[in-house]
Amino acid sequence: MREKELRIALVCYGGVSLAVYMHGVTKEVFKLAAASQKHRDGQPKPTGTEGAYYGLLSAIEKHGQTRLRVVPDILSGASAGGMNAIFLGQALLTGRSLDPLTHLWLECADSDVLLAPEARPGHRFSKIWAQPLVEYTLRRPGNAVSRTVAPETRAEVRGKLSRLMRSRWFAPPFSGPGFSRLIDDALVAMQAQPAGQPLIPFGHPIDLFVTTTDFRGYRAPLRVHSPADATESEHRLPISFRAHGGDEVMAARPELVLAARATASFPGAFPPLQLEEIDQLAEERSTGWSNRDLFLRRIMPHHVHAGDLDSVALIDGAVLVGAPFAEAIRALDNRPALREVDRRFVYIDPHPDFRMAETNSETRPIGFFSAIFGALSSIPREQPIRDDIDRIARHSAEAVRARSIVDALRPEVEATIDKLLGRTLFLDRPNTERLGKWRRKAQQAAAEKAGYAFHGYAQSKYAQILDNLTHLVRRSIESEPPTHDAIIASLTRFFDGQGLSTLAAQGGGANEEAIAFFRTHDIGFRNRRLRLLARRLAPGDIGGELEPETREIARDAIYRALSLYTRLEQPEALGPDFPAIAESIIDDPETVISAIADRRNLAQTDPQVDAILADGLSPLPREQRRKLLLAYLGFPFYDIATLPLLGARGMDEFDPVKVDRISPEDASSIRKGGAVDTLRGIEFYNFGAFFSRAYRENDYLWGRLHGAERLIDITASTLGDEGPVPTGEIMALKREAFLGVIEEEREAGHLNRHLISRIEREIIEKLG
């Protein structure tokens, strides 16, 4: 059976009250991962939407001969979408449900609940005298409520808006400490649930990023010719977390509260977050925060260095970054793979058709407050994601370009390897010793035959190895690391002293020092070589000539071999004491580099890889085994041709990264019309759900339904044209998922029974 992973990088937009819809989607992401874990472990089919996903994975196994595992391992969010990402990360890591966050959104994401005590009507700071003015504003002809809110909820919205408008003026109406307590309550409730089964594979990394905005900012240096000390003010402040399958929590509770409170602090509604608020909460609840200083040095090193932590003020992350793709894209590098991976970027956009123009008023002049509101908040949140999508497209284009170069070179490379080693050797079963000997001989021949081209290739490899070592050291240092340039300069001085100022030998190829350096540190070359081998096993290539069972034995061997190298690229593989060693990179680079070389010990890993490959390729028919060996041994020729042109990523990932969207416009099995016909939170400029419990219930339910539909589509698409699941089965699974959502919510008792019954009838009428 073919083994494959669908890895999801989930991006949650900043959507104001539409975050309730996004929560419904993230709950389905959690349930899909849970169903995948149960399916993989051979557990009985569960009920509800998990049962539908379980059935889908069984259908993929039946029709596509593929055992698929779903792993959401990169999560990124802005504003209230960041809150959803934080709780989803904690749920995936621990296996505990997202129900506490559901309670928070439905019960507490309400303007009346969020109002600060001192801002409530009746308090001495409230504006009782403003009642006539408020009533006129909310009821005058053409007012915003009449234009943007449905008739049946206008009274509720007007009442809550009246209380909000009569609260304290010239200060945020909502309570910052109250918001932090609500977030902490939900985290405590999640932790109090019975321990579940972790949904992240043991040891596999899960990365979480949320965006925040540093209101005061800090001065960041600019690389300009003159003046030498040019700087600019930097206000972007992403907060990142990394954990691994098997860890008990994503991070300390105060850190998660800080990140959630900061990223969702809508300007003007909540006061900016200051560190004192989280310190007081930790003290109030006796939480403890032992690694506080370490955490702050990591996320805001400039403020720690400047000694101005007390003045830091963090506001909503969507002010600058409403669609946080960039951090998630950077997290793609150096992720371990034990099997074939289908990488997807999935972004949740609740209202892709949203425009700042008011409904039916595109021709009206833009008002004073509309212009200010749009410029300061809404327009930044709605900035296009084209640049990020283009980055992913360029990555995919490089993969296609690499394929075309390799395909064009193949006949000549295979002829060269054939002539170099002799055809008869390939008729025997390869063993560890032979494979290692052939590999070294082919590598030396490629270097010698490359001529002048080898100089550029060697320099490209050297520069990328230094860059990778620098990133490894910076990721390992827990306090503020030296700059990238400072580490590169230190490493360059050290390696120049080791005789690496020149890499090429006089007679061609690499000199002895360069050969030793590449053998000790060049993991990238080894990874690219194995990925080329995996690509040749695709059904459209050599894999199409093999029986599925034989092909999967070889594929499994390749990915097991690859995992030995990719594991060594992680800082965790270097031991718990390595962060302390890494801190001496500027003053004592030799100690750091020696520790990396000794602990990776590639000279010991290479024979292990040869043994795995020799054993995994041995069941293949002689001709197909020969083709794969030609690809493996001929890789240095391909790498010399492609690395200087495409860089390491050109050959590192052959398969394009795919991007999928989840939005009301993409899920029409139950009701067509997109957000306008399904969501209520889009009313009152996307703030509608903060003024109506009914709106929150509606949007949460549709989030689950739309999430289920799109996740079924996305998961099924991993097969491509290779034995796809029939359309009829897909529709039956969607119906099962929809009714599973309805039944789960009916039992949970969160939602109005009339809402549930109405949508249930709609599902049955539409899908039978």
N, C-alpha and C positions, 0 to 999 in steps of 0.2 A: 504494500500500500504506500502510495506517495505521501510523504510527510511535508506539510507546508504550514507556515505561520502567516496569518493576516495581522500585521502590526499597525495599530492606529495611532496617529498623532492627532489629538483632538484639540481644536482651537475654538474657544468659547468667546464670542464677541461681547463687547459692552452694550447691553440692550435696554438699560434702565429697567422698567417693570417687566419687560419681556424676558428677563432672567428667569422668571417663574416658568415660562415655556421651555427655556433651555434646561432647567432642572429636570423637567419631564424627559427630555432627550437623554440627559446624562444618566438618568435612572435606567434607561433601556441599554445604554452602553455597559453599565454595570451588570445588568441581567444577561446580556449577550456573553460577556466574559465568564460569568458564573455558569451559564449553560455549557460553554466550551470546556470549562474545567471538568464538569460532571461527565460530559461526553467522552473526554479524553481518558478519564479514570474508569469508564465503563459502569458508572452509576445508573440507576433506573431513571427513566425519563421523568423530569420534574413537571409541575403543573404551571399554569399561567403562561406569560410570555417566554419564560425560560424553556417551557416545553416546546414552543414553536421554534425557538432557535435551536434547540436540541434536535428537533425533527429536520431542520434545514441542514445541520451538519451531517446528519445521517444520510440525507438525500445527496449531499455533495460526495460523501464517501461511496454511495451506491453508484451514482451516475458518472462521477469524475474520477473514481478510484483514487481519491485524495482524502487523507485524514488531516483535517484543517483545525488549527488551534488559533483562537483570537486573543490577541494580547494588546490592550491599550497601554502603551508604555511611555508616551510623551503627552503631557497635558499642559495647555497654555490658556490663560484667561485674562481678560481685562474687565475692570469694574465689577458689577455683580456677576458677570460671567467668570471672573477670577474666583469668586466664592464657590461657584459650582465646581470649578476645576480642583480647588483645594479639597473639598469634601469627597469628590470622586477619587482623588488620589489616595486619600485615607481609606476609603471603602475598598478599593482594589487591593491595597496592600494588606488589609486585615480580614477581608471577606465579610465585614459587617455592613449592614444595609444602610441605605441613604434615607431611611424614614425620618430620622431626627431633622434632617435638612428640609424634608417635605413639610414637617410641622412648622419649622421656622418660617418658610415662605408663606404657607397658607395662613398661619395664625398671627405672625408678627410683622410681615412685610406690609404694614398698613400705616397710613399717615397718623391715625389716632394713637397707635401703639408706639410709634417711633418718636412722637413729640416729646421733647424734654419736659420734665415736670414743671420747671420754671417758665416754660413757654405756653403752657395750657391755658385756655380761656378761664378766667376767674383768678388767675395768679396776678400779683400786683404789677408784673411786667407785661401782661396781656393788654390788648387794646379794645376794651369793651365799647368805648366811644366810637370805634370804627365800624360798628355793626351796620348802620345805614349805608355807608360807603361800600362795604363789602357786598351787601345785598344788591345794591344797584349794579356793581361790577359784574356779579354773577348772573343777573337776570335781564340786563339791558338787551335790547334787540341786537342780534348778531354776535353775542358774547361767545367766548371760546367753548364754554360748556355746551351751549346749544348747537354749535357747529360741529363739535368733535365727539360728543358723548351720546350714546343711544338713549332714546326717551325713557325707557323703563328704569334706568339707573341715574338719571340726572339729579333726582332729589338726594340720593345718597352721596353722589360726588359733590353736589353743592354744599351739603352739610359739612362734609369733611374739609372741603376747601375753605369754607367759612371759618372753621376752627383754626385751620392752618394760617389763614390770612390775618386772623385776629391774635395770633400768637406774637411773641416778642418780635420787634422789628430791628433791623440792622444787626442781627445775629442769627446764626443758623437755627432753625426751629427744632431740628432733630438732635437727640442726645448722642454724643460720641461714646461716652462710657456706657450708656444703655445699650447701644449697638454692640459694643465689644462684649458685654455680658451675654447678650442673645447668642452671639457667635460661639462664645465659650460654652454656654448651656448646650448648644447643639453638639459640640465636640464631646462634651462629657456624656451626653445621652448616647452618642454613637459608641463611645468606649464602653459604656455600661451594658451594651447588648452582648449576648453570648458570642464567644469567639467563633468566627466563621472560617472557611477554608480560603487561604490567600489565593488571589487570582493572578498574581505575578509569579512567573517561574522562579524557583529558588535561585538566588544569586543574580537574577536578571535586573538591570537598572530600570527604575521608573523615574522620569524627570518631570518636575512640576515648575512652571513659571507663571508668575502673575506680574502685571505691570502696575507700577505706581508712579506718581509724579512728585518729585521733590520741589516743593513750592519755591523755596529760596535758592535751591541749586548750589552748585559749586563751580569753581573755575577749572576747566579742563584744558590742557595744553594743545596747541595746534602745531602741526608740522608744516611750517612755512619757511621760505628762504630767509626772510627778515620781517620783523625782528625775531630774535631768538626766543623771546619769552611771550609770544602771542598766545592768548588764551580765549576761550569763550565760555559762556555760562551753560552748563549741562543740567537739565531738569529730569531727564528720563532716569528712572530707578527701578529696573526689574529686580524682583526677588525670586531666587531660584532655590529649589530643594531637590536633592537626589537621595533616593533610598533604593534598597534592593529586596527582591523577593526573599522572604524570611525575616525581614525587619518587622518589629512590632508596631512602629508608628512612622509616619512620614517625617515628622519633626516634633520638637517640644511644643506643647500646647500654646504657650505664649507666642511662639514664633508664627504658628498658623493663624492665631487670632490677629496678630499684628498685620500679617499679609492680607488677610480677608478684610479687616477693618480699613486698611489703607487703600486697597485697590477699589473698594466700593464707596469711598467717601465722596459722593457727588457734590461738586462745588456749590456752596450756598445752602445746601440742605443739611449737611453734616459739617461740624467743625473739622479742620485738618487734624490728622492724628499726630500727636506728639508722644515721645517714648514714655513720658511720665504716666500717661494713661494706662499703658500695658504694665508698667511696673506696679502701679497701684492695684490693678486687677489681679496680678500674680500674688501680691501681698494680701489682698482682701480674701482671696480664695485659697491661700496657702498652697499655691501651685508649685512654687519653686521654679527657678530658671537658672540652672547652674552654668549653662554655656552661653549666657547672655552676651558677655564681652566678645566671645569668639564669633557668635552669630553677627553681631553688629560690625565687627571688623571685616567680615566676609561680604556683607551686603552694602555697607556704606563706608568703605575704607577711607575715602577722602574726608568725611566728617570726623571719623575717629582720629585721623592724623591731625586735623585742624583743631580738635578739641572742642567742637561746637555741637555735640550731640543734643544738648538741651534745647537748641534752637531749631532742630530739624522739624519740618512740618510736611507731612505726606498727604496728598489728595488723590482723587480718582485717577486710576491709571489710564482710562480712556480719554482723558483730556489731550494726551499726546499720542497714545497708541490704542486705538479702539479695536483693531484686528491683529492680535499679537502673533504673527507668523514667525518673525525673525528669530526669536529665541528657540522656537521649536525646530526650525530648520537647522540651526547650529547643533542641536542635540542629536542629529542624525549620525554624526561621525562616530566611528569606533564603537559600534554596538555589536555585541557578540551574536553569532548566529549558529545554531546547531542544525538548522535545516533551511530549506528554501523559504525566502521571505517575500511577501507581497506587501510593500510599504504604502500606506495611504495617509494622506493628509485629509482629515475630515473637519470641516468647519461648519459651525451652527450659525446661521444667519436668519433670525426670526422674521425679519421684514425687509427682504432685499429690494423691494420697490419703494421703500420709504424716501420721501423727499421733504425738504424743509418747507416747501410751499404748503400752505394750509389747504385743506380739502375745498375744492370748487372756488379757490380764490387766487389762482395763479396770476390773474391779471391785476389784482389789487396791489397797491403800493405796500412795501414791507414796512411794518410799524417800528416804532422806536425800540420797544422791548423785544420784538421778534428779531431785530437785527443784532441786538446785544446778546440775546440768548443763543442765537445761531452761531455767532462768531466765537463765543466763549465756550460753548459746550457741544451743540448738536453737530455742527460741521466737522470739527476735529474727529468726533466719534464715527462719522460716516465717510471718512476718507477711503478712497478705493484701495483694493488689495492687489491691483495689477502688478505692482513692482515685486511683491512677494511671489505671486503666481509665476511671473516671468523668471524669477530666480529658480523656481522649481522646474520650469520648462527648459531653462538653459542647462540645468543639471541633466535632465532627460535627453536633451539634444546631444550633450557630450557623450552620453552612453550610446546613443545611436551612431554617432560619429566614430567612436571607438570600435564598434562592431564592424562598420564598413571598412576601416583600416585593417583590422585583423583578418576579415574575410578576404581582402585583396592580397594580403601577404601570405596567406596560408599555403598555397601550392609551393611557393619558393622556400618557405621555412621548412615544410615537411620534407622537401627534396634535400635540403641541406642537412637536416638531422638524420635522414636516411643514409646519406653518404657518409656522415661523420661517424655513426655508430654501427652501421651495417644492419641490413634488414633481418638477418637471421636471429639477432638478439631479441627482437620483438616477438618472436614466435615462442619463446620460453616464458614461463610464468615469472613475472618480476618479483624479486625479493628485496628486503630492506637494503642489503649491501649493494646490489646491482643498481637499484634506483638512485641511491646516494651517489654512486660513482658516475652514472650517466648524467645526473643532474649537474655535477660539478664540471664535467667535461664539456657539456653543451653550453654552460654559462661562460666558460673561458673562451670557447670558440666564438660565441656571439660578440664578446668584448673585442676580440682580435679582429674579427671581420668588419666591425662597425667603422674602423678607421677614424677619421676626424669626428664623425658623428658621436663617437663614444665620449668625447670631452664634454659636450653639452649635456649628454645623458647623465654622466657621472656627477656633474655639478648640480643638475636638477635633483637627482637622488639625494645628494649630500645636503642641499638646502632644505629639502622636505623632511629629512630625518632630523635635522637641527630644529626645524619648526615643530615637529611632533614631540621631540624631547622637551622643548620649551613649554608647549601646552601641557604636557604630562606633569612637569614640575609645578607650573602655576596652578593646575587643578589640585595638586597634592598639598600645597602650602595652605594651612588653615587660616593664618592671619593674612594681612595685606601682602600679596606677593610682589616681587620686583616687576618692573615693566617687561613686556615682551622683548623690547629692544635691548634692555640691559642684560637679560639672560642670553639672548643670541650673541651679544658681544662677548660675554664671559665664556660661553661655549666655543666660540670661534677662536679666541685666544688660547684656550686649552688645547683644542684639536690641532691648531697650527703648531703648537709646541710638540705635538705627537707625530709630526711629519705629514699632516694632511693638508698643508697649504697647496700641495699639488696632488692630484688624484691619479693621473694617467702615467703609465710606464712608458719608457722611451720606445720600446718595440711594439707598442699597441696594448690596449686593454688597461686594466687598473694596476697600480703599483701595489706592493705588498701591504703597505699601511692601509691603503684604501680597501683592499680585499678583506683584511682583518676587520676594519671598521664596518663594512657592509654586512659581513657575516655575523657581527655582534649586535648590530642595531637595526638592520633594515627589515622590520616586520612588514612594512607596507608592500614591499616586493613579494613577499611570501603570500600575503593576503590576495594580492592581485592575481597571482599565478593560480591559486586555488579557485578564485571566482571565475577565471577563464575556463577552468576545467568544469565547473558546475554549469556554466552556460552551454558548453558543448553537449551536456547531457539533456538539454531541453528537447521536448518532443519534436520540435521543428529542425533539430540537428541530429547528432548521433543517437540521442535518446529515442528518436522515432524508429530506429532500427532494432531496438532492444525490446525484450519482453518486459512488461511493467515491473514484475518482481525483481528481475535482474537489475534493471535501471535504478530502482530504489535502493538496492544494496550498495551500488556504486555511489549514488547521490548521498546516502547517509554517511558513507565513509568520508566523502569530500567535506561535508559540513562538520563532521566530528573533528577532522583534521583542522579545518578553519577555526573552530572554536578554541583550539589550543593556542592559536596565535592571538585571536581577538581578546581572549581573556587576559593575556599578558599586556594588552594596551591600556588596561584599566589601572588607575592608581591603587585600587584595593589589592591587586595582585602582588604589589611590592611590599606588603606587610604593614602592620599598624604603626611601626616606628619610622616608616619612610617620610611622613610629613615633616618630622623633626630634622631628618637628614637633609631633605630638600631645601630647607631654609638657608643652608650654607652654599647655595648655588653660585652666588657672586664671589664669595671669598674662597671657597674650596670646591670648585666644580669637579675636581678629580674624584673626591669622595662620593659625590652624588652620582656621577656617571658610572663609577665602579659598582655602586650599589644596584643601579638599574641593570647593568650587564650581568652581574652575578645572580640577581634574583630572577631575571628573565631566563637566563641560561639557554639561549637559542641553540647552542651547539648540542645540547641534550634534547631539545624539542624537535629539531629537524629529523633525526632518525625515528622518533616516535611517529611523526607525520608520514615518513616514508613507509613505515610498517603498516600504518592504517591504510594507506593508499594501495600498497601491494596486496594486502588482504582483500580490500574492497573491490579492486579491479579484477582479481583473479577469476571470479565466476563469469566474466564477460566473454563472449565469443572472441576468438583470436583477432579478427580483423577490427572489431570495434575497440578492443583493448589497445591495439596498436595505434588507432587514431587518437585515443585519449592520451596515450603516452607521448605521441608526437606533439600534441598540444601542450602537455605539461613540460616536456623537455625543451620544446621550442619557444617557451614563453619569453626568455631573455631577448630573443629577436623581436618579438612583438613589443616588449616593453621599451626597448631602445627606440623604436619607431614612434610610439605613442606618448610616452611620458613627457618629453620636452614640449610636445604640442598641446596635450590635453591636461597635464598635471595628474596628480595621483587619483583624483576622482574620476578621471576619464575611463580608467580601467577598473577602478575599485568597485563600482556598482554598474553592472551591465543593464539592469532592468530599470526603466523609467519609474520615477515616483509618481503616483497617480493622486489626483485631488478630487475629492467628493464633497458636495454640499448637502447639508440637511436644512431644509426650510419648508414652510407651508406650501410654497410654489412647486416643490418637488414631490409632494406626497398627495396624490389626488384620488386614491382608490376609494375613499369614503366620501369626500366632498371636494369638489373643484372650487376654484376661486382664490386659492392662496390665503395669505394672512388676512385680507379684507373680509373673507367669508368665514374664517374660523377663529381668529384671535380677537380678544376684546381689549387686551392691554395696549394695543396700538392707538386706542383713543386718547385724547388729551395729550398729544405729542409723545406717545409711548410711555406716559406716566399713569395710564388709566388703571392698571391693576393695583397701584398703591392706594386707590380710593374705593376699592370694591372687592370684597371677599369673593363674590360671584365671578368676577373677572379672573381672579387668580385661580380659582378652581377650574374654570373653563380652559385657561391657557395651559395650566399644568397637565390636564387630561389630554388636550390636543398635542402637547409636547411628547407625551408618551406614545400616542398613536402615530404621529408623524415619525418619531424616532424609530419605532418598531418597523414601520414600512421601509424607511430608507436604509436601516441597518440590514434588513433582509436583502434588499437590492444590492447593497455594497458587498455583503458577504458572499452572495451567490455569484457576483461578478468576478471573484477570484479565479474561477475556472476558465474564464474567457470562452474560447470556442472548444475547449477540451471536455467534451461530454457534459454540456451545461444541464442544469436542472430544468425540466420542462416547465413551460409557463403556467400550465394548469396546477402543477404542484406548488409553484411559488405563490399563486393566488390563494390556494387552500391554506398555506402556511401563514400568509398575511391575515386571512380571516381568523385563524386560530389565535394569532398574536393579538389582534384587535379585541376579540372576545375575552382573551386572557386578561388584558388590561382592564376591561370593564368589570370582570368578576373580581379581580384583585382589589380594585378600588371600592367595589360594593362591600366587600368583606372588611376592608380597612375602615370604612365609615368616614373618610376625610371629606367626601364630596356630597353635594346635594343630590338626593336620589332621583329627582326629576331630570337633572342634567344627565346622569348616568343612563337612565331609561331612554331618554330622547336620542342620545347618540347610539345606544345599543340598537334601537329600532332602525336607525339610519344604516348601521353596518349590515344588519340582516336584510334590509330592503335592497341594499346595493350589491352585496356579495352572496346573498342566499343563506 
